[in-house]
Amino acid sequence: METNRYKEYKVIHIVEGGCGTIFLGSSGLPLKKIEAELNLHASEGWQMVFQVIESKRFWLFWTREAAIITLGR
């Protein structure tokens, strides 16, 4: 089993829109924004190492999702 060893890491946090969460109950993660961010970082030599989706309370009644992506190079 080969393990990749990276010399540096970067964590990016991309959050679901707040207006869609309030008015629609849930709007989903912005896939175009995630894709643009990953393409931008990939052009700088970064590779995605790990990703987690978190769901947390937004204001009082709603929950909002966010993608936490760890990049390494």
PDB file with one MODEL, atoms N, CA, C and O in Angstrom:
MODEL        1
ATOM      1  N   MET A   1       0.845  -1.177   0.000  1.00  0.00           N
ATOM      2  CA  MET A   1       0.000   0.000   0.000  1.00  0.00           C
ATOM      3  C   MET A   1       0.886   1.235   0.000  1.00  0.00           C
ATOM      4  O   MET A   1       1.749   1.400   0.862  1.00  0.00           O
ATOM      5  N   GLU A   2       0.662   2.085  -0.967  1.00  0.00           N
ATOM      6  CA  GLU A   2       1.474   3.290  -1.100  1.00  0.00           C
ATOM      7  C   GLU A   2       0.785   4.457  -0.396  1.00  0.00           C
ATOM      8  O   GLU A   2      -0.413   4.677  -0.575  1.00  0.00           O
ATOM      9  N   THR A   3       1.537   5.193   0.394  1.00  0.00           N
ATOM     10  CA  THR A   3       0.991   6.378   1.045  1.00  0.00           C
ATOM     11  C   THR A   3       1.651   7.610   0.444  1.00  0.00           C
ATOM     12  O   THR A   3       2.870   7.668   0.283  1.00  0.00           O
ATOM     13  N   ASN A   4       0.833   8.577   0.122  1.00  0.00           N
ATOM     14  CA  ASN A   4       1.357   9.838  -0.396  1.00  0.00           C
ATOM     15  C   ASN A   4       1.758  10.728   0.757  1.00  0.00           C
ATOM     16  O   ASN A   4       1.012  10.889   1.723  1.00  0.00           O
ATOM     17  N   ARG A   5       2.909  11.288   0.654  1.00  0.00           N
ATOM     18  CA  ARG A   5       3.368  12.223   1.687  1.00  0.00           C
ATOM     19  C   ARG A   5       3.454  13.599   1.048  1.00  0.00           C
ATOM     20  O   ARG A   5       4.163  13.806   0.064  1.00  0.00           O
ATOM     21  N   TYR A   6       2.734  14.506   1.618  1.00  0.00           N
ATOM     22  CA  TYR A   6       2.699  15.865   1.101  1.00  0.00           C
ATOM     23  C   TYR A   6       3.532  16.756   2.002  1.00  0.00           C
ATOM     24  O   TYR A   6       3.631  16.520   3.206  1.00  0.00           O
ATOM     25  N   LYS A   7       4.127  17.775   1.416  1.00  0.00           N
ATOM     26  CA  LYS A   7       4.954  18.701   2.189  1.00  0.00           C
ATOM     27  C   LYS A   7       4.128  19.828   2.793  1.00  0.00           C
ATOM     28  O   LYS A   7       4.504  20.401   3.815  1.00  0.00           O
ATOM     29  N   GLU A   8       3.000  20.144   2.158  1.00  0.00           N
ATOM     30  CA  GLU A   8       2.131  21.178   2.705  1.00  0.00           C
ATOM     31  C   GLU A   8       0.685  20.848   2.407  1.00  0.00           C
ATOM     32  O   GLU A   8       0.375  20.144   1.445  1.00  0.00           O
ATOM     33  N   TYR A   9      -0.199  21.368   3.249  1.00  0.00           N
ATOM     34  CA  TYR A   9      -1.626  21.126   3.133  1.00  0.00           C
ATOM     35  C   TYR A   9      -2.361  22.449   3.121  1.00  0.00           C
ATOM     36  O   TYR A   9      -1.869  23.464   3.616  1.00  0.00           O
ATOM     37  N   LYS A  10      -3.548  22.414   2.545  1.00  0.00           N
ATOM     38  CA  LYS A  10      -4.432  23.581   2.524  1.00  0.00           C
ATOM     39  C   LYS A  10      -5.852  23.063   2.724  1.00  0.00           C
ATOM     40  O   LYS A  10      -6.226  22.037   2.156  1.00  0.00           O
ATOM     41  N   VAL A  11      -6.641  23.766   3.528  1.00  0.00           N
ATOM     42  CA  VAL A  11      -8.023  23.383   3.771  1.00  0.00           C
ATOM     43  C   VAL A  11      -8.923  24.484   3.216  1.00  0.00           C
ATOM     44  O   VAL A  11      -8.746  25.663   3.526  1.00  0.00           O
ATOM     45  N   ILE A  12      -9.891  24.084   2.392  1.00  0.00           N
ATOM     46  CA  ILE A  12     -10.862  25.050   1.892  1.00  0.00           C
ATOM     47  C   ILE A  12     -12.239  24.665   2.413  1.00  0.00           C
ATOM     48  O   ILE A  12     -12.547  23.486   2.586  1.00  0.00           O
ATOM     49  N   HIS A  13     -13.056  25.675   2.659  1.00  0.00           N
ATOM     50  CA  HIS A  13     -14.376  25.514   3.267  1.00  0.00           C
ATOM     51  C   HIS A  13     -15.381  26.178   2.338  1.00  0.00           C
ATOM     52  O   HIS A  13     -15.324  27.389   2.126  1.00  0.00           O
ATOM     53  N   ILE A  14     -16.305  25.391   1.779  1.00  0.00           N
ATOM     54  CA  ILE A  14     -17.307  25.920   0.860  1.00  0.00           C
ATOM     55  C   ILE A  14     -18.680  25.632   1.452  1.00  0.00           C
ATOM     56  O   ILE A  14     -19.013  24.486   1.752  1.00  0.00           O
ATOM     57  N   VAL A  15     -19.481  26.701   1.616  1.00  0.00           N
ATOM     58  CA  VAL A  15     -20.741  26.614   2.353  1.00  0.00           C
ATOM     59  C   VAL A  15     -21.932  26.763   1.416  1.00  0.00           C
ATOM     60  O   VAL A  15     -21.877  27.494   0.428  1.00  0.00           O
ATOM     61  N   GLU A  16     -22.996  26.063   1.742  1.00  0.00           N
ATOM     62  CA  GLU A  16     -24.279  26.179   1.053  1.00  0.00           C
ATOM     63  C   GLU A  16     -24.800  27.606   1.225  1.00  0.00           C
ATOM     64  O   GLU A  16     -24.543  28.233   2.253  1.00  0.00           O
ATOM     65  N   GLY A  17     -25.520  28.120   0.247  1.00  0.00           N
ATOM     66  CA  GLY A  17     -26.049  29.483   0.311  1.00  0.00           C
ATOM     67  C   GLY A  17     -27.064  29.677   1.418  1.00  0.00           C
ATOM     68  O   GLY A  17     -27.887  28.796   1.668  1.00  0.00           O
ATOM     69  N   GLY A  18     -27.015  30.816   2.080  1.00  0.00           N
ATOM     70  CA  GLY A  18     -27.907  31.102   3.198  1.00  0.00           C
ATOM     71  C   GLY A  18     -29.326  31.425   2.779  1.00  0.00           C
ATOM     72  O   GLY A  18     -30.270  31.011   3.451  1.00  0.00           O
ATOM     73  N   CYS A  19     -29.504  32.159   1.679  1.00  0.00           N
ATOM     74  CA  CYS A  19     -30.855  32.522   1.230  1.00  0.00           C
ATOM     75  C   CYS A  19     -31.653  31.296   0.809  1.00  0.00           C
ATOM     76  O   CYS A  19     -32.835  31.179   1.131  1.00  0.00           O
ATOM     77  N   GLY A  20     -31.011  30.387   0.093  1.00  0.00           N
ATOM     78  CA  GLY A  20     -31.693  29.162  -0.309  1.00  0.00           C
ATOM     79  C   GLY A  20     -32.071  28.313   0.886  1.00  0.00           C
ATOM     80  O   GLY A  20     -33.105  27.644   0.879  1.00  0.00           O
ATOM     81  N   THR A  21     -31.242  28.337   1.907  1.00  0.00           N
ATOM     82  CA  THR A  21     -31.533  27.574   3.116  1.00  0.00           C
ATOM     83  C   THR A  21     -32.763  28.139   3.810  1.00  0.00           C
ATOM     84  O   THR A  21     -33.622  27.386   4.266  1.00  0.00           O
ATOM     85  N   ILE A  22     -32.851  29.461   3.891  1.00  0.00           N
ATOM     86  CA  ILE A  22     -33.976  30.095   4.578  1.00  0.00           C
ATOM     87  C   ILE A  22     -35.269  29.947   3.787  1.00  0.00           C
ATOM     88  O   ILE A  22     -36.293  29.542   4.338  1.00  0.00           O
ATOM     89  N   PHE A  23     -35.227  30.274   2.488  1.00  0.00           N
ATOM     90  CA  PHE A  23     -36.454  30.303   1.699  1.00  0.00           C
ATOM     91  C   PHE A  23     -36.881  28.939   1.160  1.00  0.00           C
ATOM     92  O   PHE A  23     -38.076  28.695   0.995  1.00  0.00           O
ATOM     93  N   LEU A  24     -35.931  28.051   0.882  1.00  0.00           N
ATOM     94  CA  LEU A  24     -36.271  26.752   0.303  1.00  0.00           C
ATOM     95  C   LEU A  24     -36.110  25.593   1.283  1.00  0.00           C
ATOM     96  O   LEU A  24     -36.509  24.466   0.986  1.00  0.00           O
ATOM     97  N   GLY A  25     -35.532  25.864   2.441  1.00  0.00           N
ATOM     98  CA  GLY A  25     -35.289  24.811   3.414  1.00  0.00           C
ATOM     99  C   GLY A  25     -33.944  24.153   3.218  1.00  0.00           C
ATOM    100  O   GLY A  25     -33.326  23.699   4.181  1.00  0.00           O
ATOM    101  N   SER A  26     -33.485  24.098   1.984  1.00  0.00           N
ATOM    102  CA  SER A  26     -32.176  23.543   1.656  1.00  0.00           C
ATOM    103  C   SER A  26     -31.889  23.891   0.209  1.00  0.00           C
ATOM    104  O   SER A  26     -32.762  23.754  -0.647  1.00  0.00           O
ATOM    105  N   SER A  27     -30.676  24.341  -0.072  1.00  0.00           N
ATOM    106  CA  SER A  27     -30.358  24.714  -1.450  1.00  0.00           C
ATOM    107  C   SER A  27     -29.272  23.839  -2.055  1.00  0.00           C
ATOM    108  O   SER A  27     -29.039  23.912  -3.261  1.00  0.00           O
ATOM    109  N   GLY A  28     -28.610  23.027  -1.270  1.00  0.00           N
ATOM    110  CA  GLY A  28     -27.546  22.166  -1.779  1.00  0.00           C
ATOM    111  C   GLY A  28     -26.232  22.908  -1.898  1.00  0.00           C
ATOM    112  O   GLY A  28     -26.187  24.138  -1.926  1.00  0.00           O
ATOM    113  N   LEU A  29     -25.174  22.137  -1.965  1.00  0.00           N
ATOM    114  CA  LEU A  29     -23.845  22.723  -2.096  1.00  0.00           C
ATOM    115  C   LEU A  29     -23.667  23.297  -3.500  1.00  0.00           C
ATOM    116  O   LEU A  29     -24.174  22.725  -4.465  1.00  0.00           O
ATOM    117  N   PRO A  30     -22.960  24.413  -3.630  1.00  0.00           N
ATOM    118  CA  PRO A  30     -22.748  25.025  -4.942  1.00  0.00           C
ATOM    119  C   PRO A  30     -21.693  24.263  -5.746  1.00  0.00           C
ATOM    120  O   PRO A  30     -20.499  24.536  -5.630  1.00  0.00           O
ATOM    121  N   LEU A  31     -22.143  23.307  -6.562  1.00  0.00           N
ATOM    122  CA  LEU A  31     -21.225  22.425  -7.273  1.00  0.00           C
ATOM    123  C   LEU A  31     -20.314  23.170  -8.244  1.00  0.00           C
ATOM    124  O   LEU A  31     -19.142  22.820  -8.386  1.00  0.00           O
ATOM    125  N   LYS A  32     -20.840  24.186  -8.908  1.00  0.00           N
ATOM    126  CA  LYS A  32     -20.008  24.962  -9.840  1.00  0.00           C
ATOM    127  C   LYS A  32     -18.885  25.675  -9.088  1.00  0.00           C
ATOM    128  O   LYS A  32     -17.761  25.755  -9.584  1.00  0.00           O
ATOM    129  N   LYS A  33     -19.184  26.192  -7.894  1.00  0.00           N
ATOM    130  CA  LYS A  33     -18.160  26.870  -7.095  1.00  0.00           C
ATOM    131  C   LYS A  33     -17.110  25.870  -6.615  1.00  0.00           C
ATOM    132  O   LYS A  33     -15.916  26.169  -6.630  1.00  0.00           O
ATOM    133  N   ILE A  34     -17.551  24.680  -6.189  1.00  0.00           N
ATOM    134  CA  ILE A  34     -16.604  23.650  -5.753  1.00  0.00           C
ATOM    135  C   ILE A  34     -15.698  23.258  -6.910  1.00  0.00           C
ATOM    136  O   ILE A  34     -14.484  23.137  -6.747  1.00  0.00           O
ATOM    137  N   GLU A  35     -16.295  23.061  -8.078  1.00  0.00           N
ATOM    138  CA  GLU A  35     -15.523  22.680  -9.267  1.00  0.00           C
ATOM    139  C   GLU A  35     -14.514  23.765  -9.636  1.00  0.00           C
ATOM    140  O   GLU A  35     -13.363  23.461  -9.949  1.00  0.00           O
ATOM    141  N   ALA A  36     -14.940  25.019  -9.602  1.00  0.00           N
ATOM    142  CA  ALA A  36     -14.041  26.127  -9.929  1.00  0.00           C
ATOM    143  C   ALA A  36     -12.883  26.219  -8.940  1.00  0.00           C
ATOM    144  O   ALA A  36     -11.738  26.430  -9.339  1.00  0.00           O
ATOM    145  N   GLU A  37     -13.179  26.061  -7.654  1.00  0.00           N
ATOM    146  CA  GLU A  37     -12.137  26.111  -6.623  1.00  0.00           C
ATOM    147  C   GLU A  37     -11.126  24.977  -6.803  1.00  0.00           C
ATOM    148  O   GLU A  37      -9.917  25.196  -6.726  1.00  0.00           O
ATOM    149  N   LEU A  38     -11.634  23.755  -7.046  1.00  0.00           N
ATOM    150  CA  LEU A  38     -10.735  22.619  -7.219  1.00  0.00           C
ATOM    151  C   LEU A  38      -9.879  22.778  -8.472  1.00  0.00           C
ATOM    152  O   LEU A  38      -8.690  22.459  -8.453  1.00  0.00           O
ATOM    153  N   ASN A  39     -10.473  23.268  -9.564  1.00  0.00           N
ATOM    154  CA  ASN A  39      -9.697  23.489 -10.792  1.00  0.00           C
ATOM    155  C   ASN A  39      -8.633  24.558 -10.594  1.00  0.00           C
ATOM    156  O   ASN A  39      -7.522  24.428 -11.107  1.00  0.00           O
ATOM    157  N   LEU A  40      -8.959  25.612  -9.856  1.00  0.00           N
ATOM    158  CA  LEU A  40      -7.991  26.676  -9.583  1.00  0.00           C
ATOM    159  C   LEU A  40      -6.808  26.136  -8.792  1.00  0.00           C
ATOM    160  O   LEU A  40      -5.656  26.406  -9.132  1.00  0.00           O
ATOM    161  N   HIS A  41      -7.087  25.379  -7.746  1.00  0.00           N
ATOM    162  CA  HIS A  41      -6.019  24.835  -6.909  1.00  0.00           C
ATOM    163  C   HIS A  41      -5.236  23.740  -7.630  1.00  0.00           C
ATOM    164  O   HIS A  41      -4.029  23.605  -7.428  1.00  0.00           O
ATOM    165  N   ALA A  42      -5.918  22.957  -8.470  1.00  0.00           N
ATOM    166  CA  ALA A  42      -5.226  21.918  -9.244  1.00  0.00           C
ATOM    167  C   ALA A  42      -4.229  22.539 -10.216  1.00  0.00           C
ATOM    168  O   ALA A  42      -3.161  21.976 -10.455  1.00  0.00           O
ATOM    169  N   SER A  43      -4.570  23.690 -10.773  1.00  0.00           N
ATOM    170  CA  SER A  43      -3.638  24.364 -11.691  1.00  0.00           C
ATOM    171  C   SER A  43      -2.397  24.871 -10.959  1.00  0.00           C
ATOM    172  O   SER A  43      -1.373  25.141 -11.587  1.00  0.00           O
ATOM    173  N   GLU A  44      -2.485  25.000  -9.634  1.00  0.00           N
ATOM    174  CA  GLU A  44      -1.342  25.420  -8.821  1.00  0.00           C
ATOM    175  C   GLU A  44      -0.594  24.215  -8.241  1.00  0.00           C
ATOM    176  O   GLU A  44       0.343  24.385  -7.460  1.00  0.00           O
ATOM    177  N   GLY A  45      -1.006  22.998  -8.621  1.00  0.00           N
ATOM    178  CA  GLY A  45      -0.303  21.799  -8.183  1.00  0.00           C
ATOM    179  C   GLY A  45      -0.900  21.101  -6.970  1.00  0.00           C
ATOM    180  O   GLY A  45      -0.302  20.150  -6.467  1.00  0.00           O
ATOM    181  N   TRP A  46      -2.048  21.534  -6.487  1.00  0.00           N
ATOM    182  CA  TRP A  46      -2.688  20.917  -5.323  1.00  0.00           C
ATOM    183  C   TRP A  46      -3.492  19.693  -5.752  1.00  0.00           C
ATOM    184  O   TRP A  46      -4.030  19.655  -6.858  1.00  0.00           O
ATOM    185  N   GLN A  47      -3.572  18.698  -4.878  1.00  0.00           N
ATOM    186  CA  GLN A  47      -4.390  17.506  -5.081  1.00  0.00           C
ATOM    187  C   GLN A  47      -5.327  17.345  -3.897  1.00  0.00           C
ATOM    188  O   GLN A  47      -4.963  17.647  -2.760  1.00  0.00           O
ATOM    189  N   MET A  48      -6.537  16.867  -4.170  1.00  0.00           N
ATOM    190  CA  MET A  48      -7.479  16.649  -3.077  1.00  0.00           C
ATOM    191  C   MET A  48      -7.053  15.405  -2.300  1.00  0.00           C
ATOM    192  O   MET A  48      -6.857  14.337  -2.880  1.00  0.00           O
ATOM    193  N   VAL A  49      -6.914  15.553  -0.990  1.00  0.00           N
ATOM    194  CA  VAL A  49      -6.491  14.467  -0.115  1.00  0.00           C
ATOM    195  C   VAL A  49      -7.697  13.883   0.618  1.00  0.00           C
ATOM    196  O   VAL A  49      -7.806  12.665   0.764  1.00  0.00           O
ATOM    197  N   PHE A  50      -8.600  14.747   1.079  1.00  0.00           N
ATOM    198  CA  PHE A  50      -9.712  14.297   1.908  1.00  0.00           C
ATOM    199  C   PHE A  50     -10.845  15.297   1.791  1.00  0.00           C
ATOM    200  O   PHE A  50     -10.617  16.490   1.594  1.00  0.00           O
ATOM    201  N   GLN A  51     -12.074  14.800   1.915  1.00  0.00           N
ATOM    202  CA  GLN A  51     -13.243  15.675   1.875  1.00  0.00           C
ATOM    203  C   GLN A  51     -14.261  15.181   2.884  1.00  0.00           C
ATOM    204  O   GLN A  51     -14.458  13.977   3.049  1.00  0.00           O
ATOM    205  N   VAL A  52     -14.899  16.114   3.551  1.00  0.00           N
ATOM    206  CA  VAL A  52     -15.970  15.764   4.485  1.00  0.00           C
ATOM    207  C   VAL A  52     -17.095  16.785   4.309  1.00  0.00           C
ATOM    208  O   VAL A  52     -16.847  17.966   4.065  1.00  0.00           O
ATOM    209  N   ILE A  53     -18.327  16.310   4.437  1.00  0.00           N
ATOM    210  CA  ILE A  53     -19.488  17.191   4.373  1.00  0.00           C
ATOM    211  C   ILE A  53     -20.007  17.351   5.795  1.00  0.00           C
ATOM    212  O   ILE A  53     -20.333  16.372   6.465  1.00  0.00           O
ATOM    213  N   GLU A  54     -20.078  18.593   6.242  1.00  0.00           N
ATOM    214  CA  GLU A  54     -20.608  18.839   7.585  1.00  0.00           C
ATOM    215  C   GLU A  54     -21.987  19.459   7.472  1.00  0.00           C
ATOM    216  O   GLU A  54     -22.282  20.187   6.524  1.00  0.00           O
ATOM    217  N   SER A  55     -22.808  19.168   8.430  1.00  0.00           N
ATOM    218  CA  SER A  55     -24.143  19.731   8.516  1.00  0.00           C
ATOM    219  C   SER A  55     -24.266  20.375   9.886  1.00  0.00           C
ATOM    220  O   SER A  55     -24.128  19.707  10.911  1.00  0.00           O
ATOM    221  N   LYS A  56     -24.525  21.672   9.897  1.00  0.00           N
ATOM    222  CA  LYS A  56     -24.621  22.354  11.191  1.00  0.00           C
ATOM    223  C   LYS A  56     -25.816  23.295  11.211  1.00  0.00           C
ATOM    224  O   LYS A  56     -26.372  23.656  10.174  1.00  0.00           O
ATOM    225  N   ARG A  57     -26.186  23.675  12.409  1.00  0.00           N
ATOM    226  CA  ARG A  57     -27.346  24.544  12.591  1.00  0.00           C
ATOM    227  C   ARG A  57     -27.072  25.920  12.002  1.00  0.00           C
ATOM    228  O   ARG A  57     -25.992  26.487  12.166  1.00  0.00           O
ATOM    229  N   PHE A  58     -28.091  26.442  11.306  1.00  0.00           N
ATOM    230  CA  PHE A  58     -28.026  27.782  10.722  1.00  0.00           C
ATOM    231  C   PHE A  58     -29.137  28.596  11.349  1.00  0.00           C
ATOM    232  O   PHE A  58     -30.316  28.273  11.203  1.00  0.00           O
ATOM    233  N   TRP A  59     -28.767  29.624  12.028  1.00  0.00           N
ATOM    234  CA  TRP A  59     -29.674  30.430  12.824  1.00  0.00           C
ATOM    235  C   TRP A  59     -30.406  29.558  13.818  1.00  0.00           C
ATOM    236  O   TRP A  59     -29.756  28.895  14.626  1.00  0.00           O
ATOM    237  N   LEU A  60     -31.725  29.525  13.801  1.00  0.00           N
ATOM    238  CA  LEU A  60     -32.433  28.784  14.837  1.00  0.00           C
ATOM    239  C   LEU A  60     -33.089  27.500  14.320  1.00  0.00           C
ATOM    240  O   LEU A  60     -33.043  26.465  14.985  1.00  0.00           O
ATOM    241  N   PHE A  61     -33.695  27.567  13.144  1.00  0.00           N
ATOM    242  CA  PHE A  61     -34.525  26.459  12.669  1.00  0.00           C
ATOM    243  C   PHE A  61     -33.905  25.625  11.550  1.00  0.00           C
ATOM    244  O   PHE A  61     -34.334  24.493  11.324  1.00  0.00           O
ATOM    245  N   TRP A  62     -32.916  26.152  10.851  1.00  0.00           N
ATOM    246  CA  TRP A  62     -32.420  25.496   9.647  1.00  0.00           C
ATOM    247  C   TRP A  62     -31.071  24.826   9.878  1.00  0.00           C
ATOM    248  O   TRP A  62     -30.360  25.142  10.833  1.00  0.00           O
ATOM    249  N   THR A  63     -30.732  23.900   8.994  1.00  0.00           N
ATOM    250  CA  THR A  63     -29.388  23.334   8.983  1.00  0.00           C
ATOM    251  C   THR A  63     -28.773  23.644   7.620  1.00  0.00           C
ATOM    252  O   THR A  63     -29.476  23.758   6.616  1.00  0.00           O
ATOM    253  N   ARG A  64     -27.477  23.774   7.606  1.00  0.00           N
ATOM    254  CA  ARG A  64     -26.765  24.167   6.396  1.00  0.00           C
ATOM    255  C   ARG A  64     -25.562  23.251   6.218  1.00  0.00           C
ATOM    256  O   ARG A  64     -24.865  22.931   7.181  1.00  0.00           O
ATOM    257  N   GLU A  65     -25.324  22.831   4.974  1.00  0.00           N
ATOM    258  CA  GLU A  65     -24.200  21.953   4.688  1.00  0.00           C
ATOM    259  C   GLU A  65     -22.998  22.754   4.219  1.00  0.00           C
ATOM    260  O   GLU A  65     -23.124  23.839   3.651  1.00  0.00           O
ATOM    261  N   ALA A  66     -21.830  22.184   4.474  1.00  0.00           N
ATOM    262  CA  ALA A  66     -20.577  22.778   4.009  1.00  0.00           C
ATOM    263  C   ALA A  66     -19.620  21.649   3.651  1.00  0.00           C
ATOM    264  O   ALA A  66     -19.628  20.588   4.276  1.00  0.00           O
ATOM    265  N   ALA A  67     -18.801  21.893   2.641  1.00  0.00           N
ATOM    266  CA  ALA A  67     -17.768  20.932   2.249  1.00  0.00           C
ATOM    267  C   ALA A  67     -16.438  21.435   2.795  1.00  0.00           C
ATOM    268  O   ALA A  67     -16.053  22.580   2.557  1.00  0.00           O
ATOM    269  N   ILE A  68     -15.750  20.583   3.518  1.00  0.00           N
ATOM    270  CA  ILE A  68     -14.397  20.897   4.001  1.00  0.00           C
ATOM    271  C   ILE A  68     -13.466  19.989   3.222  1.00  0.00           C
ATOM    272  O   ILE A  68     -13.507  18.766   3.362  1.00  0.00           O
ATOM    273  N   ILE A  69     -12.626  20.600   2.400  1.00  0.00           N
ATOM    274  CA  ILE A  69     -11.754  19.857   1.483  1.00  0.00           C
ATOM    275  C   ILE A  69     -10.311  20.121   1.861  1.00  0.00           C
ATOM    276  O   ILE A  69      -9.885  21.270   1.969  1.00  0.00           O
ATOM    277  N   THR A  70      -9.557  19.037   2.062  1.00  0.00           N
ATOM    278  CA  THR A  70      -8.136  19.139   2.365  1.00  0.00           C
ATOM    279  C   THR A  70      -7.347  18.854   1.089  1.00  0.00           C
ATOM    280  O   THR A  70      -7.553  17.838   0.424  1.00  0.00           O
ATOM    281  N   LEU A  71      -6.440  19.776   0.764  1.00  0.00           N
ATOM    282  CA  LEU A  71      -5.599  19.658  -0.421  1.00  0.00           C
ATOM    283  C   LEU A  71      -4.147  19.472   0.024  1.00  0.00           C
ATOM    284  O   LEU A  71      -3.755  19.952   1.088  1.00  0.00           O
ATOM    285  N   GLY A  72      -3.365  18.787  -0.778  1.00  0.00           N
ATOM    286  CA  GLY A  72      -1.952  18.596  -0.448  1.00  0.00           C
ATOM    287  C   GLY A  72      -1.103  18.688  -1.698  1.00  0.00           C
ATOM    288  O   GLY A  72      -1.558  18.421  -2.810  1.00  0.00           O
ATOM    289  N   ARG A  73       0.155  19.078  -1.482  1.00  0.00           N
ATOM    290  CA  ARG A  73       1.142  19.069  -2.574  1.00  0.00           C
ATOM    291  C   ARG A  73       2.518  18.901  -2.023  1.00  0.00           C
ATOM    292  O   ARG A  73       3.487  18.869  -2.781  1.00  0.00           O
TER     293      ARG A  73
ENDMDL
END
